[in-house]
Amino acid sequence: MPALGAYRETRAAGGDFAAALQAMSDGAAAGRDSTRQLQAKVGRAARLGPRSIGVLDAGATSCCLILQTLASSLQGRLTSMGRVEPADSGPGRSHRMKNEFANELHEIFERFGPISLRRMFGGHGVFHDGRMFGLVAGGRLYLKADAQSVAFFEARQLGPFEYLRRGKAARLSYYEAPPELFEDRDEAALWARRAWEAALRSGRSK
């Protein structure tokens, strides 16, 4: 499920509950939209047969609305309590997001597709269509990898993202992006697509 996969991915990357819930909401929206091309097989909609294609699944739509309401409500509550910054908090926001490095990713990945960024314990998660495929931490960009794609990173001697967890070194399945990605938009799209596909496979496996 896209929603559950997005939640687990965000939590694994160090995101707090609010960030994970928002990711889950975006994942649910992606899952809902994917039902538009499917033919209903169960429930009342199944009576429509092929005519159900092009119509959003009612259950997926309801779940999406519930999660969107929860995420929005939690964000509003935390903002009012001073626990998080509003979406537009002025020029001092997170030190201009590491000197606007994270913001530059919108242009870098323009040939891949639209992305969004969410703060995560001093870093930023990079999302596309509700699923996290990248991580900005310590001024560096890391991309999602799995058993099918990690060889591309290892061949370039690009290491994984590591952090301390309870005093011990731990690592996530995100590897440092190659330097040419920042200069070549086609290369950026290629590596982003690999990371995105790894993120999709990770969601399906759960």
Residue pairs with C-beta under 8 A, 6 or more apart in sequence:
1 27
1 31
1 203
1 206
2 27
2 28
2 30
2 31
2 34
2 130
2 131
2 203
3 24
3 25
3 27
3 28
3 31
3 63
3 67
3 130
4 24
4 27
4 203
4 206
5 27
5 131
5 199
5 202
5 203
5 204
5 206
6 20
6 23
6 24
6 26
6 27
6 130
6 131
6 132
6 203
7 20
7 21
7 23
7 24
7 27
8 206
9 23
9 131
9 132
9 199
9 202
9 203
10 19
10 20
10 23
10 24
10 118
10 120
10 125
10 132
11 17
11 20
12 172
13 120
13 125
13 132
13 135
13 172
13 174
14 120
14 121
14 123
14 163
15 23
15 118
15 120
15 121
15 125
16 120
16 121
17 74
18 71
18 74
18 75
18 78
18 84
19 118
19 119
19 120
19 125
21 67
21 70
21 71
21 74
22 71
22 75
22 118
23 118
23 125
23 127
23 130
23 132
24 67
24 71
25 64
25 67
25 68
25 70
25 71
25 130
26 116
26 127
26 129
26 130
27 130
27 131
27 203
28 60
28 63
28 64
28 67
28 68
28 130
29 64
29 68
29 130
30 129
30 130
30 131
31 60
31 64
32 56
32 57
32 60
32 61
32 63
32 64
33 56
35 56
35 57
35 60
36 53
36 54
36 55
36 56
37 53
37 54
38 52
38 53
38 57
39 49
39 50
39 52
39 53
40 46
40 48
40 52
40 55
40 57
43 58
43 59
45 52
45 55
45 57
45 58
46 52
48 55
75 84
78 84
79 85
79 86
85 93
85 94
94 119
97 103
97 117
97 124
98 124
98 136
98 139
99 139
101 136
101 139
102 117
102 124
102 126
102 136
103 117
105 115
105 117
105 126
105 134
105 136
105 141
106 114
106 115
108 181
108 182
108 185
108 188
109 115
109 128
109 188
109 189
109 192
110 185
111 185
111 186
111 188
111 189
112 128
112 188
112 189
112 192
112 193
112 196
113 128
113 129
113 192
114 128
115 126
115 127
115 128
115 134
116 126
116 127
116 128
117 124
117 125
117 126
117 127
117 136
118 124
118 125
118 127
119 125
120 135
122 137
123 135
123 136
123 137
123 138
124 135
124 136
124 137
125 132
125 134
125 135
125 136
126 132
126 133
126 134
126 135
126 136
126 141
127 133
128 192
128 196
131 196
131 199
131 200
131 203
132 144
132 199
133 143
133 144
133 192
133 195
133 196
133 198
133 199
134 141
134 142
134 143
134 144
134 174
134 177
134 192
134 195
135 141
135 142
135 143
135 161
135 172
135 174
136 142
137 161
140 176
140 177
141 176
141 177
141 181
142 160
142 161
142 172
142 174
142 175
142 176
142 177
143 153
143 174
143 175
143 176
143 177
143 191
143 192
143 194
143 195
144 173
144 174
144 195
144 196
144 198
144 199
144 202
145 152
145 153
145 160
145 173
145 174
145 175
145 194
145 195
145 198
146 173
146 198
146 201
146 202
148 198
148 201
149 194
149 195
149 197
149 198
150 173
150 175
152 191
152 194
153 160
153 175
153 176
156 178
158 175
158 176
158 177
158 178
159 175
159 176
160 171
160 172
160 173
160 174
160 175
160 176
161 171
161 172
161 174
161 175
161 176
162 169
162 170
162 171
163 169
163 170
163 171
163 172
164 170
173 198
173 202
177 191
178 187
178 191
180 187
181 187
181 188
181 191
182 188
